[in-house]
Each structure stands twice: as C-alpha cells, then as structure tokens.
Amino acid sequence: MLKDFPGPLAFHGAFFDMTSSSPDARIVALTRERYLLSLDIAAELGATHVVFHTNFLPMIRTEQYRRTWLAGQIEFWNDFSLEAAQRGIQIAIENMWDPDPLILRDLCQKLDNPHIGVCLDISHAYLYRRNKQQRVETWIKTLEPYIIHVHMNNSKGVIDEHLALNAPGGAINYVPLLPSLTRLERAPWLILEIDDPVALEQSLIFMRGILGPW
C-alpha cells in the first residue's frame, strides 16, 4: 500500500505498558524487544522517524523517582539509538503524561544524541501539565532545540480526544501556534494525529488558511 507513496513516512512505536527505565531488568528487556520490533517494521515500510513515549508517571511525586527515571532513560536510549542508526531511523521521544517540559529537556541534554529528538504532542502538553497556568508556548520554547516531530490535534480540555484543530469548543488555539511551529530551528514534521477523516480534512483546510499553500 505504501510502496508508491511519494512523501516521507513516520511510524509510531509500541507504547502500551512499555517502561524503558523500569528497575526490573526483565521489564526493560521486554520493552527493548518490543521497540526493536517497531524499528524493524518501520525500516521495512521505509519510515525514517519512529515515535516512542516517555511513559513518565506523574503520580509518583518524588525527586528520587525523577532522578532514577532519568538515569534509566539515559542508559536505555544511548544503547538503543545504535539500533536506530543502523536502520537509518531517527527516534522521536514523545511527552505522554509528562507534567512539565523539563523532563524531556533534561533527558535530551544528557543524551546529546544526533539520532534522538523530541516528538512534542501539543494536546498531551496541554492536558497533563501540572501547572495549569503554563502555556503550551512554554513547552515549545523549552524543547525547541530538540523538537523534530509534532503531534497536533485538539480536545475540550479534559481527555485526549484527537479532535480537529479548529473543533468547536477546542481548548487549544492553533491560530498563533501553527506559525510558531513552522519557525522552529529543526523544521519538525507537523503531524495531524486525527482519526476521523472528516476532521482530518477540516484540519488541513484550516492549516492552509493559516499558513498558506505548501
């Protein structure tokens, strides 16, 4: 189905129940196995970006958990990036329940790895931020040096609904966000992560109205 597709391809890796920095070595080994399968499928399809989640647990509000999580992630991704490089793939690590952008920023600073960047999920940033006064623009500014991939959709501000960008009652105003995303230093891929084809087409029309044709 994809062999004649003219554009670049991205692939979303396994993420349910995956814990790449678990204190249990067998859980880490299973996560690595599942992630390797994701890389192999992506390579077979010709995808060059593969997205994996942080799966940081914000319910555990201790500095020790945060330090341990970061140390485990550094060890895991430094090793795993070699597998991605062999397949010509860039890894984009996506914020899921992350309560603040410093989690991914600190990880990327420590990794300093050319094969790893950030997938910024706009709705996740809005929904799961601990400080409800913090604007999504703060996430963009904090993570800008590392953003290579962006997931875009909207919600009513309570659950992750994957609505059209300009859905009625949408909590996120994409009118100022879209131009700022196109100006990021690493020219990230802007992905409409929307399941409904009608909402997807509506979002494309909305984007063209803001950004012009491309």
N, C-alpha and C positions, 0 to 999 in steps of 0.2 A: 504493500500500500504506500510506502514512503519512498520507494526507490527513485521515483521521478520528482520528488518534492524539491523545489528549487532553493528554498531558504535554509537557514541554519536550524539545527534541532537541539532541543534540551530534553532531559529525562529526569523525572522525579524518582529518587531512590526510595528504598524501604524506610519506613519511619515508625510504624506502629510497634510499640513495646521495645524499640531499639534503645540501648543505653551504652554508648561507646566509652563512658568513663565510670562504669559500674565498679564497685570494689570487689565484685565477684568475677574472677578471671574467665569463668565459663560463659558468663553473660556477654562479656566483651568479645570472646571468641565467636559466639553465635552472631553478634552484631557485625563483626568483621566478615563472617561468611555471607551474611545477607547483603551487606554492602558490596562485597566483591561480585556477587551475582548481579546486582544493579549495574555495576560498571561494565560487566561483560555484555549484558543486554543492551546497554547504551552504546557500547562500541559496535555491536553487531548492527544496530539501527543507524549508526553514523552520527550519533549525538555527540556534541563537544562540551556541553555543560551538564553536570549531574548535581541535583539538589538533595541535600541531606539536612535533617532537622537538628537543632541543638538538643532538644528534649530536656532542657534545664527545668528543674522542678521548683517553682517559686514558693510552694507551700513550705519548703524547708528553709526557714529564715535564719540560718546561722552562717557566720563567716567561715566556719570550718568546712561546711558543705560547699560553699562557693570556691574556696581555695582547692579543695580536693577535686571538685568537678573540673576546674581549670587545669590542674596538673594532669588529670587523666585524659582530658581532651588534647592537650599538647602532645602527650606521648602517642595517643592513638592516631591523630591526624598527620603528624610528622612521618610516621611509618606508612600510613595508608596512602599518602599523597604520591609515594613512589609507584604504587599500583595504578593510580590515575594517570601519572605522567607516561607510563609505558603504553597506555591506551590512547594518548593524545587527548585527554579529558581534563577539564578544569572542574574542581569541586566548588560548589556554592553552598555555604552553610547558612541555613535559614532560621531566623528567630521564630520560635513557636510560642511558648508561654513566657518568654523572657520578660521580666518586669522592667528592665531598663536596657539601653543600648550599650552600656559599658561591658556587659557580659561578652558580647561578640567582639567589641573593640579590643578588649584585653586579650582575648584569645588570638585574634589576628595579629596584634602587635607582637605577642610572644612567638607565634608561629613564623611570621615574616617569610611566608612560603609563596612562591610565584604560581603554584598550582592550586592555591586555595584562596577564595574570596567569600564575599557575603551575598546571600540572597535576602534582600530586605522585603519582608512581607508587610505591606502597608497596613492591612486590616489587623494582623496579629499585633503589630506595634500599638495600634490604637486601642484594641480590645483588652490587652493583657498588661499594659503599662501600670505600674504600681502607683505612680504619681499621675492622677487624672488631669492635672493641670499641665502636664508636659505635652508639648505639641509634637506631632509626627515630624515636623521640620527639624526638631532637635535630633531625632533618630537619624535623619538623612545627613545632617551636618556632622554628627559624631562618627558615623560609619562611612562617610564619603570616600576616604582613601581605599576602602576595601570592597565597595559595592560593585558587583559585576552582573547582578541579576536582580530584578524587582518583580514581585508578585503584586498585582493590582486587582482589587475588587472592592465592593462596598458592603456595609451592613447597617443595621439600625442601631448599632452601638451596644448590643447585648451579647449576641452569639455570632459565630463566624458563618455568614450566610452566602458569601460569594455572589452578591448582587451586582447589577450593572453599576458602572462608575457613577452614573448620574441618576440612580434609582431614587424615586420619591421617598423622602424621609431618610435618605442615606446620611450617616453620621460624618462621613469624610468628604470634605470639599476638595475635589480634584482639580478645580479650575486653577488655583495657584500652584498645586503640587506638580502637575504634568510638566510645565515649562522648567521647573527647577530640576526635575529628574533628567530631562534631556541635556542639562548643562553639567552633569556630574563628570568628574575628571576621567573616569574609566569607561565612559559611554556604555552603561549597563544595558543588557537586554531588558526591555519592558514587556512583561508577560501579563496578558489578561487571563487571570486564573478564574474563569467563569464557566460553569457547567451548562447553563441554559443557552442554546444557540441564539435565541432572540435577544437575550440580554447581552450576549457577546457582540452581536452585530450593532446593537444600540450603543454599546461602549466604543466600538470602532468609529462610528459616526461622530460620537461626542468627542473622541480624541482628535479626529481630523478637524473638527470645529475649533478646537483649542490650539492645536499645533500646526494645522495646515496639512496639505498632502505630503506623503513621503513615498 
